Each structure stands twice: as structure tokens, then as C-alpha cells.
Amino acid sequence: MPLVYLTRKEHFNAAHKLFNPNWSEEQNAAVFGPCANKNWHGHNYDLRVTVKGEPQAETGFIVDLKALSTVIRRLVIDKLDHKNLNLDVPFLEGKMTSTEVLAVEIWNILAPAVQDLGPCRLHKIELFETERNSVTYYGE
């Protein structure tokens, strides 16, 4: 059977600020610019989760899309949507809340859960912070 890639798109809104607590306000402002705003800022994130596998003879699916969506929403979206990434999200505690770090943490949460859905594997995470800024992570 051929290897097929399937992508599910989800969406969440969240606030954060980028800052290094070991740096001065001036250094944070120089490195992170307005993203270091002490009053936070927000994004309308789009998350694309791509899984790969072989279509199963019984269904033609590599994964039940409803089950995949449920896992993504339960483990990731419900924990991030309308939250402050710096204050409200336990899996980001003590970490920079950059899109890069967020994508890696989402991978770490979803990779084992996707394998539990059947004979497919997580292939990549694409996280769009804006229409112009995105991160792609392959678990490497």
C-alpha cells in the first residue's frame, strides 16, 4: 500500500510575551521588540497536524479524522485557546513561548497520542503565528 499524508487544521487564540527573565528590559526590548511588551500581545494561531500511514483495507483511512481532531482538541487546543501562554499553560512553564518552542511542545504531546489512534505516525507540525510567520517541525 502507498504511504499517505493526511493533514488536520485546527485554530486557537492565545496571548504571550517573549522575554528572558535573566536580561534587562532594555536587552529584551532590543532582541524581542514589541513582542516583549509587558502587557502581552496575542495571535490567532493556525495549527496543521500531518500524520502518515498506509490506508487500511477495511476503511480506506490512515486514521479516523474525527478521532484525530478530538485528540488534537483535547490535548492541545483546549489547553491553549484563549489562554496566556506564559501564565496559563503548564506544559510551557519555565519555557520561552516562541512559536518554535510551542511547535516542539505540541509535537511532544501529540506524537504518542497519534500512535494510539492506529497504524499511523505523526509526520509534521505546522504552526502559523500569523499569515507571514510559521514554524514547521518534523520531530527531529
C-alpha positions in Angstrom: 0.0 0.0 0.0 1.2 3.6 -0.6 2.3 5.9 2.2 -0.3 8.7 2.5 -0.1 12.0 4.4 -3.2 13.5 5.9 -3.4 17.0 7.5 -5.9 18.3 10.0 -6.2 22.0 10.6 -7.2 23.5 13.9 -7.2 27.0 15.3 -6.7 28.8 18.6 -6.2 32.3 20.0 -3.6 33.0 22.7 -1.6 35.8 24.3 2.1 35.8 25.3 5.2 37.9 25.5 8.7 37.0 24.6 11.2 37.9 27.3 14.2 36.4 29.0 14.0 37.0 32.8 17.8 36.9 33.0 18.0 40.0 30.8 17.3 43.7 31.4 14.2 45.3 30.0 16.4 47.1 27.5 18.0 43.9 26.3 14.6 42.1 26.0 13.3 45.1 24.0 16.4 45.1 21.7 16.0 41.3 21.0 12.3 40.8 21.0 11.0 44.3 20.1 7.3 44.8 20.7 6.9 41.1 21.4 8.4 41.9 24.8 5.6 44.2 25.7 4.9 43.9 29.4 1.2 44.0 28.7 1.3 41.0 26.4 0.1 40.6 22.8 -2.0 38.0 21.0 -2.1 35.8 17.9 -4.8 33.9 16.0 -2.8 30.7 15.5 -3.5 28.0 12.9 -2.2 24.5 13.7 -1.8 21.9 11.0 -1.1 18.4 12.1 0.1 15.9 9.4 0.1 12.2 10.0 1.4 9.5 7.7 0.4 5.9 7.2 -1.0 3.3 4.8 -4.7 3.3 4.1 -6.4 0.4 5.9 -8.2 -2.1 3.7 -11.4 -2.0 5.9 -11.9 1.8 5.8 -9.5 3.3 3.3 -8.4 5.6 6.1 -4.9 6.0 7.6 -6.7 7.4 10.7 -10.2 8.3 11.7 -10.2 12.0 11.2 -12.8 12.6 13.9 -10.6 10.8 16.4 -7.6 12.7 15.3 -9.4 16.0 15.7 -10.7 15.0 19.1 -7.2 14.2 20.3 -5.8 17.5 19.0 -8.5 19.5 20.6 -8.4 17.7 23.9 -4.6 17.6 24.3 -3.6 20.9 22.7 -6.3 23.3 21.6 -8.4 23.2 24.8 -5.1 23.8 26.8 -4.1 26.8 24.6 -7.2 28.5 23.3 -7.9 31.9 24.9 -5.0 31.4 27.3 -1.9 33.3 28.2 0.9 31.0 27.1 3.3 32.4 29.7 0.9 32.1 32.7 -1.9 29.5 32.0 -0.2 26.6 30.2 1.6 24.1 32.4 3.5 22.4 29.6 5.1 25.8 28.8 6.0 26.7 32.3 9.6 27.9 32.5 10.0 27.9 28.7 10.2 30.6 26.1 6.8 30.9 24.4 8.2 31.4 20.9 6.4 29.7 18.1 9.4 27.4 17.7 9.2 26.1 21.3 5.4 25.9 21.1 5.6 23.7 18.0 8.1 21.3 19.6 5.9 21.0 22.8 2.8 20.3 20.7 4.8 17.6 18.9 5.8 16.1 22.2 2.2 15.9 23.3 0.7 14.6 20.1 3.3 12.1 18.8 2.4 9.3 21.4 -1.3 10.1 21.2 -1.4 9.8 17.4 0.3 6.3 17.6 -2.5 5.2 19.9 -5.1 6.0 17.1 -3.9 3.3 14.8 -1.1 2.4 12.4 -0.2 6.0 11.6 2.6 8.3 12.9 2.9 12.0 13.3 4.8 13.4 10.3 4.9 17.2 11.0 3.5 20.1 12.9 3.0 23.4 11.2 2.1 26.3 13.4 1.2 29.6 11.9 1.5 32.5 14.3 0.5 35.0 11.5 -0.1 34.8 7.8 3.5 35.6 7.3 5.2 33.6 10.2 5.1 29.9 10.6 7.2 27.1 12.0 7.4 23.5 10.7 8.6 20.7 13.0 9.3 17.1 12.0 10.3 15.8 15.4 14.0 15.9 14.7 
